[in-house]
Amino acid sequence: MEQEEKIKEIKCTCNQCGKVWHYLESRKKQLKSQITGNTLYTCATCCSPFAMFTANKAHDLRKQLDDLEKCPECGSADVTIKEIWHKKRT
């Protein structure tokens, strides 16, 4: 099956409290892309009055990215990660 016909989901299980949560790989890629864009924009406009805002936004995005693989229940990073592939619905 072609890669374009599948969606990659990440299943996370906390090894401390047993909580299970899922997120899409595309969400992780989107956050990484936004972080890169904000970083480049901040570097290009370091003297801008909006530089602090974009730096804060990049920090928030990095936290969201890190939180994808931390337990939303207990905050532990002791997590088992499993990839699950789904066929796209047409």
C-alpha positions as CSV (number, residue, x, y, z in Angstrom):
1,M,0.0,0.0,0.0
2,E,1.3,3.5,-0.9
3,Q,2.5,5.7,2.0
4,E,-0.1,8.3,0.9
5,E,-2.9,5.9,1.5
6,K,-2.0,5.4,5.2
7,I,-2.2,7.5,8.3
8,K,0.3,7.0,11.1
9,E,-1.0,7.2,14.6
10,I,1.2,7.1,17.7
11,K,-0.1,5.1,20.7
12,C,1.5,6.1,24.0
13,T,1.2,4.1,27.2
14,C,2.5,5.5,30.5
15,N,4.6,3.0,32.3
16,Q,3.9,4.7,35.7
17,C,0.1,5.1,35.8
18,G,-1.1,3.0,32.8
19,K,-2.8,6.0,31.0
20,V,-3.1,5.5,27.2
21,W,-3.3,8.3,24.7
22,H,-2.9,8.8,21.0
23,Y,-1.8,11.5,18.6
24,L,-1.2,11.7,14.8
25,E,2.3,11.8,13.4
26,S,1.1,14.7,11.3
27,R,0.5,16.7,14.5
28,K,4.1,16.2,15.5
29,K,5.3,17.2,12.0
30,Q,3.1,20.3,12.1
31,L,4.5,21.5,15.4
32,K,8.1,20.9,14.2
33,S,7.4,23.0,11.1
34,Q,5.8,25.8,13.1
35,I,8.8,25.8,15.5
36,T,11.2,26.1,12.6
37,G,9.2,28.9,11.0
38,N,9.0,30.8,14.2
39,T,12.7,30.4,14.9
40,L,13.6,31.6,11.4
41,Y,11.3,34.6,11.8
42,T,12.7,35.5,15.2
43,C,16.2,35.4,13.9
44,A,15.3,37.6,10.9
45,T,13.5,40.1,13.1
46,C,15.6,40.1,16.3
47,C,15.3,43.9,16.6
48,S,11.6,43.9,16.0
49,P,9.2,44.8,18.9
50,F,7.5,41.5,18.1
51,A,10.6,39.4,18.5
52,M,9.8,38.5,22.2
53,F,6.3,37.4,21.1
54,T,7.6,35.1,18.5
55,A,10.2,33.7,20.9
56,N,7.5,33.0,23.4
57,K,5.3,31.4,20.7
58,A,8.2,29.1,19.7
59,H,8.7,28.2,23.4
60,D,5.0,27.3,23.7
61,L,5.2,25.2,20.6
62,R,8.3,23.3,21.9
63,K,6.4,22.6,25.1
64,Q,3.4,21.2,23.1
65,L,5.8,19.0,21.2
66,D,7.4,17.7,24.4
67,D,4.0,17.1,26.0
68,L,2.9,14.8,23.2
69,E,5.1,12.1,24.7
70,K,4.5,12.9,28.4
71,C,1.7,11.4,30.3
72,P,-1.2,13.9,30.5
73,E,-2.3,12.2,33.8
74,C,0.8,12.1,35.9
75,G,3.4,14.0,33.7
76,S,5.8,11.1,33.5
77,A,8.1,10.7,30.5
78,D,8.4,7.0,31.1
79,V,6.3,6.1,28.1
80,T,6.1,3.1,25.7
81,I,5.4,4.3,22.2
82,K,3.9,2.2,19.4
83,E,3.2,3.2,15.8
84,I,-0.2,2.2,14.4
85,W,-0.9,2.6,10.7
86,H,-4.5,3.1,9.5
87,K,-5.8,3.0,5.9
88,K,-7.1,6.4,4.8
89,R,-10.8,6.5,4.3
90,T,-11.9,7.7,1.0
